[in-house]
Amino acid sequence: MTDTAITKDQAEPFWTRVRAALGALRPVRQERAPAYGKAAIARSMGMKPRLGARIEEELSHGWSESAARRVSISLVVIEIDRFADYFTAYGRDVADECLLAVMQAITENLPRPSDSCLRLGAAGFVVVLPDLPALMARAIAAKIAEAIRDLAMPHKESHAGIVTLSMGLAVTNPHGGYDRKFFEAAAEALKKARRRGMGRIEGVDLRPALERKKKPARAA
């Protein structure tokens, strides 16, 4: 379930694309059915995320590209709020449809055709945004959150009454090889968003700390 990606394609209606993607992914999910229950989902949402090869590749590529061009890179880590409860309330098929609908909506609100949304764990997503300023990345995250609210997918176990997303945003000026602490910073921002309630976006800017490290120490 990790590392699934959806591409932008405006030729087909939204729910048609969701159903097509769902049909393509369902055989994989059936093979993993024993681990796809509320307890497994809850555990995966509370554990340190394990990145798949596709996510690592996307992060490394975006990092190297941004470092070579001396521009910033932004990273958004996303999670569906109270998805374990959603799964219990509505069952596997509806949960599958919810996941694909969310992934499609995220993809359609990304700024460039080259940007992609990658699955992470049971109810998470990763979006790598090289050469994108922090303010623009935050605006995109807010746009994604609004798009999910506009879908108005019922969630009776949520205080919001509909499916919502929590997001963690990190931005840095990369140099050298890819540093996994970048992802960990975004994941920590996501945890902070979840602690503060549902449907929140929390961000961390790593650039000031990098600049302080670059400055030579003053002579005594």
C-alpha positions as CSV (number, residue, x, y, z in Angstrom):
1,M,0.0,0.0,0.0
2,T,3.0,2.2,0.1
3,D,4.3,4.0,-2.9
4,T,1.2,4.1,-5.1
5,A,1.0,7.1,-7.4
6,I,-1.8,8.8,-9.4
7,T,-1.0,11.0,-12.4
8,K,-2.9,14.0,-13.6
9,D,-5.4,13.3,-16.4
10,Q,-8.2,15.8,-17.0
11,A,-9.8,13.8,-19.8
12,E,-12.0,11.7,-17.6
13,P,-14.5,12.8,-14.9
14,F,-13.2,12.7,-11.3
15,W,-15.0,9.7,-10.0
16,T,-14.4,7.7,-13.2
17,R,-10.7,8.1,-12.6
18,V,-11.1,7.2,-9.0
19,R,-13.0,4.0,-9.8
20,A,-10.5,3.1,-12.5
21,A,-7.6,3.5,-10.1
22,L,-9.4,1.6,-7.4
23,G,-10.0,-1.3,-9.8
24,A,-6.3,-1.4,-10.6
25,L,-5.2,-1.4,-6.9
26,R,-7.8,-3.7,-5.4
27,P,-6.0,-7.0,-6.2
28,V,-2.9,-5.8,-4.3
29,R,-5.0,-4.8,-1.3
30,Q,-6.7,-8.2,-1.3
31,E,-3.4,-9.9,-1.0
32,R,-2.6,-7.8,2.1
33,A,-6.1,-8.1,3.6
34,P,-5.0,-9.6,6.9
35,A,-3.0,-6.5,7.7
36,Y,-5.7,-4.0,6.5
37,G,-7.9,-3.7,9.6
38,K,-8.5,-1.0,12.2
39,A,-5.8,-2.3,14.5
40,A,-3.2,-2.4,11.7
41,I,-4.2,1.0,10.5
42,A,-4.0,2.5,14.0
43,R,-0.5,0.9,14.5
44,S,0.8,2.2,11.2
45,M,-0.5,5.8,11.9
46,G,1.2,5.8,15.3
47,M,4.6,4.3,14.2
48,K,7.6,6.0,12.6
49,P,6.8,5.9,8.9
50,R,8.7,3.5,6.6
51,L,9.4,5.0,3.3
52,G,9.1,3.0,0.1
53,A,11.6,3.0,-2.7
54,R,9.4,5.3,-4.9
55,I,9.2,7.9,-2.1
56,E,12.9,7.7,-1.4
57,E,13.7,8.1,-5.1
58,E,11.3,11.1,-5.4
59,L,12.9,12.8,-2.3
60,S,16.5,12.2,-3.5
61,H,15.7,13.4,-7.0
62,G,14.0,16.5,-5.8
63,W,16.7,17.2,-3.3
64,S,19.5,16.8,-5.9
65,E,17.7,19.0,-8.4
66,S,17.1,21.8,-6.0
67,A,20.6,21.6,-4.6
68,A,22.1,21.9,-8.1
69,R,19.9,24.9,-8.9
70,R,20.4,26.4,-5.4
71,V,16.7,26.7,-4.8
72,S,14.5,25.6,-1.9
73,I,12.5,22.4,-1.7
74,S,9.2,21.9,0.0
75,L,7.7,18.7,1.3
76,V,4.1,18.0,2.4
77,V,3.2,14.9,4.5
78,I,-0.5,14.3,4.6
79,E,-2.8,12.0,6.7
80,I,-6.5,11.4,6.6
81,D,-7.9,12.3,10.0
82,R,-9.3,9.4,12.0
83,F,-9.0,6.9,9.2
84,A,-9.0,3.9,11.4
85,D,-12.4,4.9,12.8
86,Y,-13.5,5.6,9.2
87,F,-12.5,2.1,8.2
88,T,-14.5,0.6,11.0
89,A,-17.6,2.7,10.4
90,Y,-17.8,2.2,6.6
91,G,-15.9,-0.9,5.7
92,R,-13.1,-1.8,3.3
93,D,-14.8,-0.9,0.0
94,V,-15.8,2.6,1.1
95,A,-12.4,3.1,2.7
96,D,-10.7,2.2,-0.6
97,E,-12.9,4.7,-2.5
98,C,-12.0,7.3,0.1
99,L,-8.3,6.8,-0.2
100,L,-8.4,6.9,-4.0
101,A,-10.6,10.0,-4.0
102,V,-8.3,11.8,-1.7
103,M,-5.2,10.8,-3.7
104,Q,-6.9,12.0,-6.9
105,A,-7.9,15.3,-5.4
106,I,-4.4,15.9,-4.1
107,T,-2.9,15.2,-7.5
108,E,-5.3,17.5,-9.3
109,N,-4.3,20.4,-7.1
110,L,-0.6,20.1,-7.6
111,P,1.0,23.0,-9.5
112,R,3.0,21.1,-12.2
113,P,2.4,18.0,-14.3
114,S,5.7,16.6,-13.0
115,D,4.5,16.7,-9.4
116,S,3.0,13.5,-8.0
117,C,1.2,12.2,-4.9
118,L,2.7,9.1,-3.3
119,R,1.0,6.8,-0.8
120,L,2.6,6.4,2.6
121,G,1.3,3.7,4.9
122,A,-2.4,3.1,5.5
123,A,-3.8,6.7,5.3
124,G,-0.8,8.9,4.4
125,F,0.5,10.7,1.3
126,V,3.7,12.4,0.4
127,V,4.1,15.3,-2.0
128,V,7.7,16.5,-2.9
129,L,7.8,20.0,-4.4
130,P,11.3,21.0,-5.6
131,D,11.9,24.7,-6.5
132,L,8.8,25.9,-4.7
133,P,8.8,28.7,-2.1
134,A,7.4,28.0,1.3
135,L,4.5,30.4,1.0
136,M,3.4,28.8,-2.3
137,A,3.7,25.3,-0.9
138,R,1.5,26.3,2.1
139,A,-1.0,27.8,-0.3
140,I,-1.1,24.5,-2.3
141,A,-1.6,22.6,1.0
142,A,-4.5,24.8,1.9
143,K,-5.9,24.3,-1.6
144,I,-5.7,20.6,-1.2
145,A,-7.4,20.7,2.2
146,E,-10.2,22.8,0.7
147,A,-10.6,20.4,-2.2
148,I,-11.1,17.5,0.2
149,R,-13.6,19.4,2.2
150,D,-15.5,20.2,-1.0
151,L,-15.8,16.5,-1.8
152,A,-17.9,16.3,1.5
153,M,-17.3,12.6,2.0
154,P,-19.3,11.7,5.2
155,H,-17.3,10.7,8.3
156,K,-19.6,10.1,11.2
157,E,-16.7,9.3,13.6
158,S,-15.2,12.8,13.0
159,H,-16.2,16.0,14.8
160,A,-16.1,17.7,11.4
161,G,-18.7,15.3,10.0
162,I,-16.7,14.9,6.8
163,V,-13.3,13.5,5.7
164,T,-10.5,16.0,6.5
165,L,-6.7,16.0,6.2
166,S,-3.9,16.9,8.6
167,M,-0.7,18.1,7.0
168,G,3.0,18.7,7.9
169,L,5.0,21.0,5.7
170,A,8.8,21.4,5.7
171,V,11.0,23.6,3.6
172,T,14.8,23.8,3.3
173,N,17.7,24.8,1.0
174,P,19.3,21.5,0.2
175,H,23.0,20.9,-0.3
176,G,25.1,17.8,-0.6
177,G,23.3,14.4,-0.5
178,Y,19.7,13.9,0.6
179,D,19.2,14.2,4.3
180,R,16.4,12.1,5.7
181,K,16.0,14.6,8.6
182,F,14.1,16.7,6.0
183,F,11.3,14.1,5.8
184,E,11.4,13.6,9.6
185,A,10.9,17.3,10.1
186,A,7.7,17.2,7.9
187,A,6.5,14.1,9.7
188,E,7.0,15.9,13.1
189,A,5.0,18.9,11.7
190,L,2.2,16.5,10.8
191,K,2.2,15.0,14.3
192,K,1.9,18.6,15.7
193,A,-1.0,19.3,13.4
194,R,-2.8,16.1,14.6
195,R,-2.2,17.0,18.2
196,R,-3.8,20.4,17.7
197,G,-6.9,19.0,16.1
198,M,-8.3,17.8,12.8
199,G,-7.9,19.5,9.4
200,R,-4.8,21.5,10.4
201,I,-1.6,22.5,8.6
202,E,1.6,22.9,10.5
203,G,4.9,23.9,9.0
204,V,8.6,24.1,9.8
205,D,11.2,26.2,7.9
206,L,14.7,24.6,8.3
207,R,16.5,27.4,6.4
208,P,17.3,29.7,9.3
209,A,19.1,26.9,11.2
210,L,21.1,26.1,8.1
211,E,22.1,29.8,7.7
212,R,23.3,29.9,11.3
213,K,25.5,26.9,10.7
214,K,27.0,28.5,7.7
215,K,28.0,31.6,9.5
216,P,31.6,31.5,10.8
217,A,32.0,31.8,14.6
218,R,33.1,35.2,15.9
219,A,36.6,35.5,17.2
220,A,36.8,35.9,21.0
